[in-house]
Amino acid sequence: MRILDIVDYSQPAKETLEWEPKPEVVLSGRPRQSADMHFTSPCGQLSTGIWTSERGCWRVNFTENEYCEILEGVSVLRDESGAEKTVRAGDRFLIPAGFQGTWEVVEPCRKVFVSVEFKG
């Protein structure tokens, strides 16, 4: 490994992905999303980058453990029972694999993520 192998988020991403959640999971809005992918492990289980989303609400089913740090915006996560957590710039949290519910972007959101795919 070399010093150049260190992931520096101030540098351009290696790849940018863009998508919208599948129509059958969208509950409101048109939450266009993108991810600037800064690193993906050779096995594909670990990835990290910067995610952005426009306003909207959609159902989520996390198959991965994901650490998040909100850089901009406001989102509301709700579990299947309706309990909710509002997250905004400066908040840091981990969503465990198996979490199901909704993700609502109230103000356009940007976050750093580190995702590890769960292999039960």
A tleap script that builds the chain and sets N, CA, C and O, in Angstrom:
source leaprc.protein.ff14SB
mol = sequence {
  NMET ARG ILE LEU ASP ILE VAL ASP TYR SER
  GLN PRO ALA LYS GLU THR LEU GLU TRP GLU
  PRO LYS PRO GLU VAL VAL LEU SER GLY ARG
  PRO ARG GLN SER ALA ASP MET HIE PHE THR
  SER PRO CYS GLY GLN LEU SER THR GLY ILE
  TRP THR SER GLU ARG GLY CYS TRP ARG VAL
  ASN PHE THR GLU ASN GLU TYR CYS GLU ILE
  LEU GLU GLY VAL SER VAL LEU ARG ASP GLU
  SER GLY ALA GLU LYS THR VAL ARG ALA GLY
  ASP ARG PHE LEU ILE PRO ALA GLY PHE GLN
  GLY THR TRP GLU VAL VAL GLU PRO CYS ARG
  LYS VAL PHE VAL SER VAL GLU PHE LYS CGLY
}
set mol.1.N position { 0.839 -1.181 0.000 }
set mol.1.CA position { 0.000 0.000 0.000 }
set mol.1.C position { 0.884 1.244 0.000 }
set mol.1.O position { 1.991 1.261 0.537 }
set mol.2.N position { 0.346 2.266 -0.620 }
set mol.2.CA position { 1.056 3.539 -0.708 }
set mol.2.C position { 0.202 4.641 -0.092 }
set mol.2.O position { -0.994 4.452 0.134 }
set mol.3.N position { 0.808 5.776 0.174 }
set mol.3.CA position { 0.073 6.912 0.719 }
set mol.3.C position { -1.056 7.313 -0.228 }
set mol.3.O position { -2.087 7.812 0.223 }
set mol.4.N position { -0.883 7.105 -1.511 }
set mol.4.CA position { -1.917 7.440 -2.497 }
set mol.4.C position { -3.145 6.538 -2.392 }
set mol.4.O position { -4.185 6.843 -2.976 }
set mol.5.N position { -3.035 5.422 -1.648 }
set mol.5.CA position { -4.166 4.513 -1.465 }
set mol.5.C position { -5.112 4.977 -0.352 }
set mol.5.O position { -6.198 4.420 -0.190 }
set mol.6.N position { -4.706 5.986 0.408 }
set mol.6.CA position { -5.583 6.530 1.451 }
set mol.6.C position { -6.741 7.243 0.774 }
set mol.6.O position { -6.541 8.010 -0.168 }
set mol.7.N position { -7.954 6.988 1.255 }
set mol.7.CA position { -9.152 7.586 0.659 }
set mol.7.C position { -9.303 9.007 1.188 }
set mol.7.O position { -9.458 9.224 2.389 }
set mol.8.N position { -9.255 9.962 0.277 }
set mol.8.CA position { -9.356 11.385 0.614 }
set mol.8.C position { -10.640 11.921 -0.013 }
set mol.8.O position { -10.738 12.043 -1.234 }
set mol.9.N position { -11.625 12.241 0.832 }
set mol.9.CA position { -12.930 12.694 0.338 }
set mol.9.C position { -12.873 14.069 -0.319 }
set mol.9.O position { -13.830 14.469 -0.981 }
set mol.10.N position { -11.769 14.804 -0.150 }
set mol.10.CA position { -11.652 16.101 -0.814 }
set mol.10.C position { -11.262 15.934 -2.281 }
set mol.10.O position { -11.310 16.889 -3.056 }
set mol.11.N position { -10.880 14.724 -2.652 }
set mol.11.CA position { -10.507 14.433 -4.038 }
set mol.11.C position { -11.729 13.904 -4.797 }
set mol.11.O position { -12.681 13.422 -4.184 }
set mol.12.N position { -11.698 13.995 -6.126 }
set mol.12.CA position { -12.835 13.474 -6.902 }
set mol.12.C position { -13.076 11.986 -6.638 }
set mol.12.O position { -12.141 11.219 -6.408 }
set mol.13.N position { -14.349 11.600 -6.678 }
set mol.13.CA position { -14.719 10.195 -6.484 }
set mol.13.C position { -14.228 9.366 -7.659 }
set mol.13.O position { -14.006 9.883 -8.753 }
set mol.14.N position { -14.063 8.070 -7.413 }
set mol.14.CA position { -13.653 7.159 -8.478 }
set mol.14.C position { -14.789 6.903 -9.456 }
set mol.14.O position { -14.560 6.604 -10.628 }
set mol.15.N position { -16.031 7.026 -8.954 }
set mol.15.CA position { -17.213 6.747 -9.774 }
set mol.15.C position { -18.402 7.451 -9.131 }
set mol.15.O position { -18.478 7.557 -7.907 }
set mol.16.N position { -19.330 7.932 -9.955 }
set mol.16.CA position { -20.569 8.510 -9.446 }
set mol.16.C position { -21.735 7.706 -9.993 }
set mol.16.O position { -21.853 7.499 -11.201 }
set mol.17.N position { -22.597 7.255 -9.086 }
set mol.17.CA position { -23.799 6.508 -9.455 }
set mol.17.C position { -24.998 7.424 -9.257 }
set mol.17.O position { -25.034 8.199 -8.301 }
set mol.18.N position { -25.985 7.343 -10.155 }
set mol.18.CA position { -27.208 8.131 -10.027 }
set mol.18.C position { -28.402 7.221 -10.230 }
set mol.18.O position { -28.369 6.330 -11.078 }
set mol.19.N position { -29.483 7.443 -9.439 }
set mol.19.CA position { -30.675 6.605 -9.540 }
set mol.19.C position { -31.846 7.265 -8.838 }
set mol.19.O position { -31.693 8.276 -8.153 }
set mol.20.N position { -33.007 6.682 -9.019 }
set mol.20.CA position { -34.199 6.977 -8.230 }
set mol.20.C position { -34.662 5.650 -7.663 }
set mol.20.O position { -34.539 4.619 -8.324 }
set mol.21.N position { -35.199 5.659 -6.437 }
set mol.21.CA position { -35.736 4.397 -5.901 }
set mol.21.C position { -36.804 3.842 -6.850 }
set mol.21.O position { -37.450 4.597 -7.576 }
set mol.22.N position { -36.979 2.539 -6.836 }
set mol.22.CA position { -37.999 1.913 -7.678 }
set mol.22.C position { -39.367 2.518 -7.354 }
set mol.22.O position { -39.667 2.771 -6.187 }
set mol.23.N position { -40.195 2.752 -8.372 }
set mol.23.CA position { -41.498 3.398 -8.148 }
set mol.23.C position { -42.350 2.715 -7.080 }
set mol.23.O position { -43.104 3.388 -6.378 }
set mol.24.N position { -42.246 1.403 -6.945 }
set mol.24.CA position { -43.094 0.694 -5.981 }
set mol.24.C position { -42.718 0.961 -4.519 }
set mol.24.O position { -43.497 0.638 -3.622 }
set mol.25.N position { -41.530 1.551 -4.260 }
set mol.25.CA position { -41.163 1.869 -2.878 }
set mol.25.C position { -41.286 3.358 -2.552 }
set mol.25.O position { -41.208 3.750 -1.387 }
set mol.26.N position { -41.480 4.191 -3.589 }
set mol.26.CA position { -41.592 5.635 -3.373 }
set mol.26.C position { -42.977 5.963 -2.823 }
set mol.26.O position { -43.992 5.573 -3.399 }
set mol.27.N position { -43.007 6.686 -1.698 }
set mol.27.CA position { -44.263 7.088 -1.063 }
set mol.27.C position { -44.628 8.530 -1.381 }
set mol.27.O position { -45.807 8.883 -1.408 }
set mol.28.N position { -43.610 9.375 -1.624 }
set mol.28.CA position { -43.873 10.757 -2.004 }
set mol.28.C position { -42.635 11.359 -2.657 }
set mol.28.O position { -41.513 10.903 -2.440 }
set mol.29.N position { -42.866 12.391 -3.460 }
set mol.29.CA position { -41.768 13.110 -4.092 }
set mol.29.C position { -41.114 12.334 -5.206 }
set mol.29.O position { -41.594 11.287 -5.640 }
set mol.30.N position { -40.012 12.877 -5.650 }
set mol.30.CA position { -39.183 12.235 -6.675 }
set mol.30.C position { -37.734 12.291 -6.177 }
set mol.30.O position { -36.952 13.136 -6.613 }
set mol.31.N position { -37.389 11.384 -5.260 }
set mol.31.CA position { -36.088 11.467 -4.583 }
set mol.31.C position { -34.919 10.979 -5.443 }
set mol.31.O position { -34.416 9.870 -5.263 }
set mol.32.N position { -34.500 11.832 -6.381 }
set mol.32.CA position { -33.310 11.507 -7.176 }
set mol.32.C position { -32.112 11.448 -6.230 }
set mol.32.O position { -31.961 12.290 -5.345 }
set mol.33.N position { -31.264 10.438 -6.433 }
set mol.33.CA position { -30.138 10.207 -5.537 }
set mol.33.C position { -28.860 9.992 -6.334 }
set mol.33.O position { -28.894 9.626 -7.509 }
set mol.34.N position { -27.741 10.226 -5.675 }
set mol.34.CA position { -26.448 9.926 -6.276 }
set mol.34.C position { -25.483 9.510 -5.166 }
set mol.34.O position { -25.676 9.828 -3.993 }
set mol.35.N position { -24.459 8.804 -5.570 }
set mol.35.CA position { -23.401 8.411 -4.637 }
set mol.35.C position { -22.058 8.584 -5.330 }
set mol.35.O position { -21.788 7.963 -6.358 }
set mol.36.N position { -21.224 9.435 -4.751 }
set mol.36.CA position { -19.838 9.560 -5.202 }
set mol.36.C position { -19.074 8.467 -4.478 }
set mol.36.O position { -18.807 8.571 -3.281 }
set mol.37.N position { -18.724 7.421 -5.208 }
set mol.37.CA position { -18.080 6.254 -4.617 }
set mol.37.C position { -16.570 6.487 -4.506 }
set mol.37.O position { -15.861 6.595 -5.507 }
set mol.38.N position { -16.105 6.560 -3.254 }
set mol.38.CA position { -14.689 6.812 -3.020 }
set mol.38.C position { -13.890 5.539 -2.811 }
set mol.38.O position { -12.679 5.516 -3.034 }
set mol.39.N position { -14.573 4.468 -2.377 }
set mol.39.CA position { -13.850 3.205 -2.157 }
set mol.39.C position { -14.843 2.055 -2.131 }
set mol.39.O position { -15.912 2.154 -1.528 }
set mol.40.N position { -14.479 0.970 -2.787 }
set mol.40.CA position { -15.186 -0.305 -2.675 }
set mol.40.C position { -14.123 -1.378 -2.512 }
set mol.40.O position { -13.175 -1.442 -3.294 }
set mol.41.N position { -14.278 -2.223 -1.496 }
set mol.41.CA position { -13.288 -3.271 -1.243 }
set mol.41.C position { -13.293 -4.285 -2.385 }
set mol.41.O position { -14.293 -4.421 -3.089 }
set mol.42.N position { -12.177 -4.998 -2.571 }
set mol.42.CA position { -12.116 -6.007 -3.637 }
set mol.42.C position { -13.225 -7.062 -3.540 }
set mol.42.O position { -13.683 -7.567 -4.565 }
set mol.43.N position { -13.660 -7.399 -2.313 }
set mol.43.CA position { -14.717 -8.400 -2.149 }
set mol.43.C position { -16.108 -7.803 -2.377 }
set mol.43.O position { -17.088 -8.538 -2.501 }
set mol.44.N position { -16.193 -6.470 -2.432 }
set mol.44.CA position { -17.459 -5.803 -2.686 }
set mol.44.C position { -18.347 -5.616 -1.462 }
set mol.44.O position { -19.439 -5.061 -1.582 }
set mol.45.N position { -17.908 -6.065 -0.290 }
set mol.45.CA position { -18.750 -5.970 0.907 }
set mol.45.C position { -18.657 -4.620 1.606 }
set mol.45.O position { -19.596 -4.228 2.300 }
set mol.46.N position { -17.558 -3.903 1.442 }
set mol.46.CA position { -17.354 -2.609 2.083 }
set mol.46.C position { -17.329 -1.528 1.023 }
set mol.46.O position { -16.604 -1.635 0.034 }
set mol.47.N position { -18.125 -0.482 1.229 }
set mol.47.CA position { -18.077 0.660 0.313 }
set mol.47.C position { -18.256 1.944 1.113 }
set mol.47.O position { -18.858 1.948 2.187 }
set mol.48.N position { -17.727 3.021 0.572 }
set mol.48.CA position { -17.821 4.313 1.234 }
set mol.48.C position { -17.835 5.425 0.207 }
set mol.48.O position { -17.246 5.317 -0.869 }
set mol.49.N position { -18.523 6.496 0.566 }
set mol.49.CA position { -18.606 7.617 -0.345 }
set mol.49.C position { -19.508 8.698 0.213 }
set mol.49.O position { -19.771 8.759 1.414 }
set mol.50.N position { -19.979 9.554 -0.691 }
set mol.50.CA position { -20.876 10.641 -0.318 }
set mol.50.C position { -22.169 10.485 -1.103 }
set mol.50.O position { -22.169 10.454 -2.334 }
set mol.51.N position { -23.278 10.386 -0.363 }
set mol.51.CA position { -24.615 10.177 -0.929 }
set mol.51.C position { -25.389 11.476 -0.864 }
set mol.51.O position { -25.276 12.220 0.110 }
set mol.52.N position { -26.175 11.759 -1.896 }
set mol.52.CA position { -27.068 12.910 -1.892 }
set mol.52.C position { -28.446 12.464 -2.338 }
set mol.52.O position { -28.590 11.500 -3.090 }
set mol.53.N position { -29.463 13.182 -1.862 }
set mol.53.CA position { -30.833 12.882 -2.261 }
set mol.53.C position { -31.668 14.150 -2.269 }
set mol.53.O position { -31.495 15.041 -1.438 }
set mol.54.N position { -32.579 14.205 -3.231 }
set mol.54.CA position { -33.585 15.252 -3.279 }
set mol.54.C position { -34.722 14.879 -2.330 }
set mol.54.O position { -34.731 13.783 -1.768 }
set mol.55.N position { -35.680 15.790 -2.150 }
set mol.55.CA position { -36.824 15.546 -1.261 }
set mol.55.C position { -37.655 14.358 -1.738 }
set mol.55.O position { -37.792 14.109 -2.936 }
set mol.56.N position { -38.200 13.639 -0.771 }
set mol.56.CA position { -39.083 12.517 -1.052 }
set mol.56.C position { -39.053 11.530 0.094 }
set mol.56.O position { -38.289 11.680 1.047 }
set mol.57.N position { -39.901 10.512 -0.015 }
set mol.57.CA position { -39.998 9.482 1.011 }
set mol.57.C position { -40.126 8.133 0.318 }
set mol.57.O position { -40.876 8.001 -0.649 }
set mol.58.N position { -39.397 7.128 0.808 }
set mol.58.CA position { -39.442 5.797 0.221 }
set mol.58.C position { -39.205 4.749 1.307 }
set mol.58.O position { -38.625 5.028 2.356 }
set mol.59.N position { -39.668 3.546 1.022 }
set mol.59.CA position { -39.451 2.419 1.938 }
set mol.59.C position { -38.012 1.914 1.790 }
set mol.59.O position { -37.460 1.876 0.690 }
set mol.60.N position { -37.420 1.528 2.928 }
set mol.60.CA position { -36.053 1.003 2.936 }
set mol.60.C position { -36.013 -0.354 3.630 }
set mol.60.O position { -36.825 -0.651 4.507 }
set mol.61.N position { -35.058 -1.157 3.218 }
set mol.61.CA position { -34.798 -2.466 3.815 }
set mol.61.C position { -33.281 -2.652 3.782 }
set mol.61.O position { -32.725 -3.058 2.762 }
set mol.62.N position { -32.621 -2.359 4.888 }
set mol.62.CA position { -31.162 -2.395 4.921 }
set mol.62.C position { -30.650 -3.823 5.046 }
set mol.62.O position { -30.947 -4.510 6.024 }
set mol.63.N position { -29.890 -4.263 4.069 }
set mol.63.CA position { -29.211 -5.560 4.116 }
set mol.63.C position { -27.761 -5.377 4.554 }
set mol.63.O position { -27.009 -6.343 4.683 }
set mol.64.N position { -27.387 -4.127 4.780 }
set mol.64.CA position { -26.029 -3.788 5.171 }
set mol.64.C position { -26.049 -3.017 6.483 }
set mol.64.O position { -27.069 -2.437 6.853 }
set mol.65.N position { -24.925 -3.012 7.181 }
set mol.65.CA position { -24.707 -2.119 8.321 }
set mol.65.C position { -24.135 -0.847 7.720 }
set mol.65.O position { -23.151 -0.899 6.983 }
set mol.66.N position { -24.746 0.305 8.029 }
set mol.66.CA position { -24.285 1.545 7.407 }
set mol.66.C position { -24.078 2.640 8.439 }
set mol.66.O position { -25.003 3.033 9.151 }
set mol.67.N position { -22.840 3.124 8.505 }
set mol.67.CA position { -22.510 4.297 9.304 }
set mol.67.C position { -22.791 5.522 8.443 }
set mol.67.O position { -22.420 5.554 7.269 }
set mol.68.N position { -23.447 6.536 9.020 }
set mol.68.CA position { -23.794 7.749 8.291 }
set mol.68.C position { -23.358 8.975 9.085 }
set mol.68.O position { -23.421 8.992 10.315 }
set mol.69.N position { -22.923 9.984 8.370 }
set mol.69.CA position { -22.673 11.304 8.957 }
set mol.69.C position { -23.332 12.320 8.037 }
set mol.69.O position { -22.920 12.485 6.889 }
set mol.70.N position { -24.352 12.999 8.540 }
set mol.70.CA position { -25.094 13.960 7.730 }
set mol.70.C position { -24.266 15.243 7.592 }
set mol.70.O position { -23.857 15.845 8.585 }
set mol.71.N position { -24.032 15.641 6.348 }
set mol.71.CA position { -23.270 16.856 6.064 }
set mol.71.C position { -24.180 18.055 5.823 }
set mol.71.O position { -23.856 19.179 6.206 }
set mol.72.N position { -25.331 17.802 5.178 }
set mol.72.CA position { -26.284 18.860 4.856 }
set mol.72.C position { -27.685 18.277 4.867 }
set mol.72.O position { -27.875 17.086 4.621 }
set mol.73.N position { -28.672 19.131 5.158 }
set mol.73.CA position { -30.068 18.738 5.023 }
set mol.73.C position { -30.662 18.104 6.255 }
set mol.73.O position { -30.040 18.018 7.314 }
set mol.74.N position { -31.916 17.655 6.071 }
set mol.74.CA position { -32.675 17.032 7.152 }
set mol.74.C position { -33.420 15.822 6.591 }
set mol.74.O position { -34.038 15.901 5.529 }
set mol.75.N position { -33.356 14.708 7.311 }
set mol.75.CA position { -34.097 13.501 6.953 }
set mol.75.C position { -34.801 12.959 8.189 }
set mol.75.O position { -34.392 13.223 9.320 }
set mol.76.N position { -35.867 12.195 7.956 }
set mol.76.CA position { -36.577 11.516 9.034 }
set mol.76.C position { -36.607 10.036 8.699 }
set mol.76.O position { -37.101 9.637 7.644 }
set mol.77.N position { -36.071 9.218 9.610 }
set mol.77.CA position { -36.135 7.766 9.465 }
set mol.77.C position { -37.248 7.263 10.360 }
set mol.77.O position { -37.370 7.683 11.511 }
set mol.78.N position { -38.068 6.353 9.825 }
set mol.78.CA position { -39.157 5.764 10.607 }
set mol.78.C position { -39.053 4.249 10.514 }
set mol.78.O position { -38.779 3.695 9.450 }
set mol.79.N position { -39.278 3.583 11.656 }
set mol.79.CA position { -39.308 2.124 11.617 }
set mol.79.C position { -40.724 1.673 11.296 }
set mol.79.O position { -41.626 2.492 11.126 }
set mol.80.N position { -40.906 0.358 11.216 }
set mol.80.CA position { -42.209 -0.186 10.814 }
set mol.80.C position { -43.319 0.101 11.816 }
set mol.80.O position { -44.498 0.038 11.467 }
set mol.81.N position { -42.952 0.421 13.076 }
set mol.81.CA position { -43.978 0.732 14.075 }
set mol.81.C position { -44.373 2.202 14.049 }
set mol.81.O position { -45.323 2.608 14.718 }
set mol.82.N position { -43.629 3.012 13.263 }
set mol.82.CA position { -43.926 4.434 13.176 }
set mol.82.C position { -43.035 5.310 14.031 }
set mol.82.O position { -43.096 6.535 13.925 }
set mol.83.N position { -42.196 4.706 14.886 }
set mol.83.CA position { -41.249 5.497 15.675 }
set mol.83.C position { -40.281 6.171 14.709 }
set mol.83.O position { -39.902 5.588 13.693 }
set mol.84.N position { -39.885 7.397 15.029 }
set mol.84.CA position { -39.049 8.133 14.092 }
set mol.84.C position { -37.851 8.797 14.745 }
set mol.84.O position { -37.819 9.045 15.950 }
set mol.85.N position { -36.860 9.076 13.892 }
set mol.85.CA position { -35.646 9.769 14.310 }
set mol.85.C position { -35.331 10.793 13.226 }
set mol.85.O position { -35.199 10.448 12.051 }
set mol.86.N position { -35.210 12.064 13.635 }
set mol.86.CA position { -34.827 13.126 12.706 }
set mol.86.C position { -33.319 13.294 12.767 }
set mol.86.O position { -32.737 13.365 13.849 }
set mol.87.N position { -32.689 13.357 11.595 }
set mol.87.CA position { -31.236 13.530 11.516 }
set mol.87.C position { -30.941 14.754 10.658 }
set mol.87.O position { -31.616 15.031 9.667 }
set mol.88.N position { -29.903 15.477 11.081 }
set mol.88.CA position { -29.541 16.714 10.371 }
set mol.88.C position { -28.030 16.886 10.402 }
set mol.88.O position { -27.318 16.096 11.022 }
set mol.89.N position { -27.547 17.922 9.728 }
set mol.89.CA position { -26.105 18.172 9.626 }
set mol.89.C position { -25.428 18.033 10.986 }
set mol.89.O position { -25.872 18.612 11.977 }
set mol.90.N position { -24.356 17.262 11.015 }
set mol.90.CA position { -23.585 17.015 12.231 }
set mol.90.C position { -23.931 15.717 12.925 }
set mol.90.O position { -23.157 15.237 13.753 }
set mol.91.N position { -25.089 15.131 12.603 }
set mol.91.CA position { -25.486 13.875 13.252 }
set mol.91.C position { -24.702 12.701 12.665 }
set mol.91.O position { -24.453 12.634 11.461 }
set mol.92.N position { -24.322 11.780 13.551 }
set mol.92.CA position { -23.601 10.556 13.181 }
set mol.92.C position { -24.351 9.381 13.785 }
set mol.92.O position { -24.742 9.423 14.951 }
set mol.93.N position { -24.553 8.331 12.991 }
set mol.93.CA position { -25.321 7.188 13.483 }
set mol.93.C position { -25.031 5.974 12.613 }
set mol.93.O position { -24.458 6.088 11.530 }
set mol.94.N position { -25.440 4.809 13.111 }
set mol.94.CA position { -25.286 3.561 12.377 }
set mol.94.C position { -26.659 2.911 12.223 }
set mol.94.O position { -27.403 2.767 13.193 }
set mol.95.N position { -26.978 2.527 11.006 }
set mol.95.CA position { -28.216 1.800 10.736 }
set mol.95.C position { -27.836 0.326 10.620 }
set mol.95.O position { -27.070 -0.034 9.726 }
set mol.96.N position { -28.349 -0.538 11.499 }
set mol.96.CA position { -27.968 -1.946 11.443 }
set mol.96.C position { -28.685 -2.685 10.312 }
set mol.96.O position { -29.796 -2.331 9.918 }
set mol.97.N position { -28.022 -3.708 9.809 }
set mol.97.CA position { -28.649 -4.587 8.816 }
set mol.97.C position { -29.945 -5.125 9.409 }
set mol.97.O position { -30.006 -5.479 10.586 }
set mol.98.N position { -30.973 -5.178 8.579 }
set mol.98.CA position { -32.270 -5.660 9.030 }
set mol.98.C position { -33.262 -4.537 9.302 }
set mol.98.O position { -34.456 -4.791 9.461 }
set mol.99.N position { -32.776 -3.285 9.360 }
set mol.99.CA position { -33.693 -2.167 9.592 }
set mol.99.C position { -34.637 -2.034 8.400 }
set mol.99.O position { -34.204 -2.001 7.248 }
set mol.100.N position { -35.937 -1.958 8.698 }
set mol.100.CA position { -36.953 -1.739 7.671 }
set mol.100.C position { -37.833 -0.584 8.112 }
set mol.100.O position { -38.140 -0.441 9.295 }
set mol.101.N position { -38.230 0.226 7.169 }
set mol.101.CA position { -39.076 1.362 7.471 }
set mol.101.C position { -39.087 2.316 6.300 }
set mol.101.O position { -39.160 1.899 5.143 }
set mol.102.N position { -39.012 3.624 6.612 }
set mol.102.CA position { -38.979 4.630 5.556 }
set mol.102.C position { -37.856 5.615 5.816 }
set mol.102.O position { -37.424 5.817 6.951 }
set mol.103.N position { -37.395 6.224 4.723 }
set mol.103.CA position { -36.428 7.317 4.780 }
set mol.103.C position { -37.097 8.476 4.066 }
set mol.103.O position { -37.452 8.372 2.892 }
set mol.104.N position { -37.271 9.591 4.786 }
set mol.104.CA position { -37.860 10.779 4.185 }
set mol.104.C position { -36.842 11.909 4.200 }
set mol.104.O position { -36.340 12.290 5.258 }
set mol.105.N position { -36.545 12.435 3.033 }
set mol.105.CA position { -35.673 13.598 2.929 }
set mol.105.C position { -36.576 14.828 2.955 }
set mol.105.O position { -37.348 15.070 2.027 }
set mol.106.N position { -36.463 15.602 4.038 }
set mol.106.CA position { -37.276 16.799 4.239 }
set mol.106.C position { -36.615 18.006 3.573 }
set mol.106.O position { -37.291 18.823 2.948 }
set mol.107.N position { -35.304 18.113 3.710 }
set mol.107.CA position { -34.483 19.115 3.029 }
set mol.107.C position { -33.398 18.348 2.299 }
set mol.107.O position { -32.831 17.415 2.867 }
set mol.108.N position { -33.079 18.712 1.037 }
set mol.108.CA position { -32.065 17.958 0.297 }
set mol.108.C position { -30.894 17.585 1.203 }
set mol.108.O position { -30.368 18.411 1.949 }
set mol.109.N position { -30.508 16.322 1.114 }
set mol.109.CA position { -29.595 15.730 2.085 }
set mol.109.C position { -28.297 15.282 1.418 }
set mol.109.O position { -28.277 14.863 0.261 }
set mol.110.N position { -27.219 15.386 2.189 }
set mol.110.CA position { -25.901 14.908 1.756 }
set mol.110.C position { -25.263 14.249 2.961 }
set mol.110.O position { -25.261 14.814 4.054 }
set mol.111.N position { -24.719 13.054 2.767 }
set mol.111.CA position { -24.106 12.344 3.890 }
set mol.111.C position { -22.879 11.564 3.432 }
set mol.111.O position { -22.771 11.157 2.275 }
set mol.112.N position { -21.959 11.370 4.373 }
set mol.112.CA position { -20.873 10.406 4.197 }
set mol.112.C position { -21.424 9.072 4.667 }
set mol.112.O position { -22.097 9.004 5.695 }
set mol.113.N position { -21.144 8.014 3.923 }
set mol.113.CA position { -21.576 6.682 4.358 }
set mol.113.C position { -20.422 5.698 4.288 }
set mol.113.O position { -19.533 5.809 3.443 }
set mol.114.N position { -20.459 4.734 5.197 }
set mol.114.CA position { -19.567 3.578 5.178 }
set mol.114.C position { -20.484 2.374 5.341 }
set mol.114.O position { -21.141 2.221 6.370 }
set mol.115.N position { -20.526 1.538 4.339 }
set mol.115.CA position { -21.496 0.446 4.296 }
set mol.115.C position { -20.771 -0.891 4.244 }
set mol.115.O position { -19.868 -1.099 3.433 }
set mol.116.N position { -21.191 -1.798 5.136 }
set mol.116.CA position { -20.637 -3.160 5.156 }
set mol.116.C position { -21.797 -4.117 4.961 }
set mol.116.O position { -22.678 -4.222 5.814 }
set mol.117.N position { -21.794 -4.807 3.847 }
set mol.117.CA position { -22.864 -5.763 3.528 }
set mol.117.C position { -22.847 -6.891 4.547 }
set mol.117.O position { -21.800 -7.477 4.822 }
set mol.118.N position { -24.004 -7.187 5.099 }
set mol.118.CA position { -24.130 -8.223 6.126 }
set mol.118.C position { -24.142 -9.602 5.481 }
set mol.118.O position { -24.916 -9.866 4.560 }
set mol.119.N position { -23.284 -10.466 5.971 }
set mol.119.CA position { -23.244 -11.867 5.520 }
set mol.119.C position { -23.521 -12.736 6.717 }
set mol.119.O position { -22.596 -13.172 7.403 }
set mol.120.N position { -24.819 -12.999 6.980 }
set mol.120.CA position { -25.267 -13.731 8.157 }
set mol.120.C position { -24.773 -15.099 8.201 }
set mol.120.O position { -25.074 -15.834 9.141 }
savepdb mol mol.pdb
quit
